[in-house]
Amino acid sequence: MNYRHLGRAGIQVSELSFGSWVTFHTQAGIDSTVEMMTAAYDAGVNFFDNAEGYAGGKSEEVMGAALKRLGWRRGSYLVSTKLFWGLHEGPNEQNTLNRKYLLESIDGSLARLGMDYVDLLYCHRADPTTPIEETVWAMHNIIERGKALYWGTSEWEAADIVTAIEIAERHHLHKPVVEQPVYNLFDRHRFGADYDRLYKEFGYGSTTWSPLASGLLTGKYKAGIPSDSRGALEGYGWLQEQLTDADRLAKVAALEPIARDMGASLAQFSLAWCLQNPHVSSVLTGASRVEQVRENMKAIAFIDSFTPDVMQAIDKVFE
């Protein structure tokens, strides 16, 4: 495993990391979570991602129980969580980044994780109803109180991130250092031209999610939606349209021989492709079984296999 700086921040994250979205509590209990996190950690993963909104806080509880059982040295790994959606329906407790919500919710996340602090704390979405300055000050205060070490954004527009950075610099506050955007062979917009300034001028880092497009880039949906897959889960019907899209499935089929010639599975190929982007700090992987973790970790063997000819062949598929 290799490690990359989180943009210009001093902290380093493993090229492949492990996240809990969809799987923890929903598909994986504490025992299987311990097994999967162990496999990732043994492969060199040092970054584990979570969020308050995953499984209504239960995902944080499962990860916290797993980490307690594992007993790893705290300095050897990083944990992140994200705030925005909320767990309650009060007017100040959902879909917000107001000061009250942020300062109270970080305490709830830390209690569920069984931690004194998280290494990274993300604003899970932007909040157009709260002044960005209020959010920046609240995140700064959370760091000053030792409850998080760094903070960042997730799925924010580039202009809003620049505004947050400039507010922090103007008031000498802890500024955001990392974005958590969707990024895969189908979804590349968060690395478009309007984001160039963030990565090049401000040295923003990125921890990308959905590298396999919710499993589409594994090839397992080419014959329909398997009953044991993410696409069949209750509450995830919104995924089915893209998992059964004929054009997307045709592109996946066209990628398979390119991956095969490389000696990689389609999933390993797709994960390694994400790491060709120099602005990607870490690629978040997910799994519901330990075998998937082990297979995904093998993707690092193919990072240097993307020759100009291979990249050209990929571009041709996505013309």
N, C-alpha and C positions, 0 to 999 in steps of 0.2 A: 504494500500500500504506500502510495505517495501522499504528501500533504501539501496543501496550498494555503497561502495567506488569505484571509478574508478581506479581499481588496488590499487596501493599505494598512489595515489594522494589524496589530502585532500577533493576534491569535491565528493559529493554523488549524485547518479542518481536513479530515481525510477526504480524498477525492470522491470516494463513495461513502455515503452516510446511510443511516437507517431511521425511517420514520414510522409513525404509528397510525396515520390516517386510515380510516375504514377498518383496519384489522384488530387493533388492541381493544379488547372487551367484546367487540362485535363478532370477530372470527377467532380471536386468540385469547385464552385465559392466561393466568399468571405462569403456569408451568410451561406452556408453549412459548410465551414471551421470553422467559428466562432462557430457554433453549435457543431461540432465534437471536436474542441479543448477545448471547455467548458466542454463537457462530460468527456474528458480525464483528464483535470485539476481537476475537481470536484472529480474524482476517485483517485486523489493523484499523477497523472503524473506530473513530473517537468522538463522533458526533451523532446524537440521538435526538430526534425532533418530535415535538408533541404540540398540543394546543388545548386550551380550555374548552373549545367547542367540539372537540372530537369525542363522540359518544357521550355528550353531556357531562364531561368531566371524568367519566369512568376511564378513559384512555390514560389520563394522568395518574389515576389511582393504580391502574395495572402496572404502568411503568415504574411508579414509585415502589410498589411492592416487589417488583422484579429486582430493582436496583438494591433494595434492602437485603434481599436474599443473596444477591451476587456479591455484595460487599467489596466492590472494586474501590481502589484508592481514588478519592474524589478528583485529584489533579490529573488523572489519566483519561478522563472523558469530559465531554461537553454535553449539556442538555439545553434544549430550547423549548419555549412554549410561546403561545400567541394569544392575544386578547382582542376582542371586538364583539363577537356575537352575543356573549353573555349566557348565563344559565337561568336567569329569571326574567319575568315579563314586565318589571317595573319600568317607568319611563326613562330612568337614568341607568338602567342595568342591561340594555340590549342594543345591539347595532350602534355602538357608540365608542368614542375615544375620549369622553370627558374625564376631567381630573378625578372626580369622585369614583367613577367606575374603575379606572385604571389602578388607583392607589388601593382600592379595596380588593379588586380581583386578583392582583398579583399575590396577595396573602392567601387567597383561596387556592390558587394554583400551587404555591409552595407547600401548603398543607397536604394537598393531594399527592404531590410528588415526594413528600417527606424530605424536603431540602431546605437549606437556609437561603439559597440563591440559585438562580438559573444563569447560565453563561450568556445566553442570547434571549432577548425578549422582543417579539415582533408585534407590531400593530397589524392585525390579521387582514384588515381592509382599511381603506381610507374612510373618514367620516366627514362628509360635506357639511354637516350641521354643527360641528365643533370647530372653533378656530384652530388652525394648525399650531399656532403659538401656545395655546393651552395644552395641547397634546405633547409638544416638545418639552415644555416645562415639567409636565407630570412624569414623562419618561426620564428626564434628567434627575428628578427627585428620587425616583425608584432606584436609579443607579447610585446616587449619592447615599442612599440609605442601605446600600449593600445587598439589595434584593435581586439585582441583575448586574452583569458586568458590561454588556454591550446591548444596544438596541437597534432595531431595524424595521423594515416595512415589508408588507406582502401584498402583491397585486396592486400597488399604487401607481398612479400615472407619474411619468417622469417629472413633469412640472411641479407636482405637489412634493415630490421628494426633494427637488432643488430648493423649494420654498422652506422645507423643514431644515435642511442643511444650512441655508443662509440665516434663518432665525437663530439656530444654535450657535453659529459662528459669531453673529452680531452680539449675542448676550453671553458668550463664552460658556456655553452649556455643552453637555455631552450630546454629540450629534449622531444621527443614524449612520450606520456603516455598512448595512447589508440589505439587499432585497431578496425576497423569496418568491420568485415568479414561476409560473408554469413554463416548461421548456421541453420540447421533444421535436421529433422530425416533422410533426404536423403543426405545432404551435410555437412560433418563434418571435411573435410580435413584441415581447418584453425585452428583446435585444435589437429592436429596430433603431432607425436613425435618431429618433427623439431621445433614446436612452444612451447614446454614445457619450454624451457629456458626463453622465453619471459615472461611467466606468473609466473614462479616460482622464477627465479633469478632476473629478472628486475622488477617484479611487474607490468607488463603491464595490463591495463584494456581492456575491450571489450564491444562494443555496437553492438550487432549482428542484421543483417537484413535478410529479407525473411524467418521468422520462419515458415511460412505456405507454403513455396515453391511456391510462387506466387499464392496461393489459392488452390493448389492441395491437401494440407492437411486439407482442410475444407470438402472434399468429394463432392464438387459441380460439379466436372468435370467427375464424374463416368458415366454419361449418355451422354457425349459430352461437347462441349464448349457453354455455355449459351450466348445468344446475348448481354446481359448486363454485361458480365464479363470482367476481364482484358485480358483474352486470345483472346477476340474478338476485342480488340481495334486496330485501324489502327496504324501500325508501331510496333506492338508487335507480329507479326507472328512468330518470332523466339521462342516464348514461347510455341507455339502450339505442337511442337514435344514432349516436356517433359510433357505437360498437358494431352496428349493422349497416353503416353507410357503405354503399357499393363502391364509390370512388375511393374511399379510404382503404377498404379491403383490397382493392386492386393494387393500390400502391404498396401495401404490406406484402402482397404476393410478389410484386416486382423486386422488393428488397431481399427476399429470401435467398435467391441465388448469389447475390452480392455477399451476404453474410456467410453463406455456405463456402464460398471460395476463400473467405478469410479464415475459415475454421471455427467460426463463432456461431452460437445460437442467435436467433433474431433478437432476443432480449439482450444478450451480451453486446451484440453489435450496436443496438440502439442506445444502451447506456454509455458505451465507449464513444459513440458519436457526439454525445452531449459534451464530453470532456475535450473535444477538439476546440471548443470555444474558449479563448484565453480569459474571458471575463467570468467564466463559471468557476466558482471556488469549490463547490461540492455538489454532487448529484444525489438527491434523496431517493433511496430505494425503499420499497415496501414488500412485505411478504406475509402470507398466512401460514406457511410451513417452513421448517428449517431447511428443507431441501432447496427451496426457492432462494433463500439467503445465500447458501453455498454456491449455487449456480450463478447468481447475480454478481457475487464477489469476483468470479473468474473474469469478469469484463475488463478488469484492469490489465489483463494480459494482451488486450487488443488495442489499447490506446494509441500505440505507435504504428498501427497497421493501416491507418487511413492515408494512403498515398494520394497524390493529386488525381490519379486515374480513378481511384475509388470515390473520392469526393465528387468528381465529375459525373460518375455513374449515378450517384445519389441525387445530384442536382437534376439529372435528366428525368429521373422518376417523378420529381416534384415540380417540373416545368409548368 
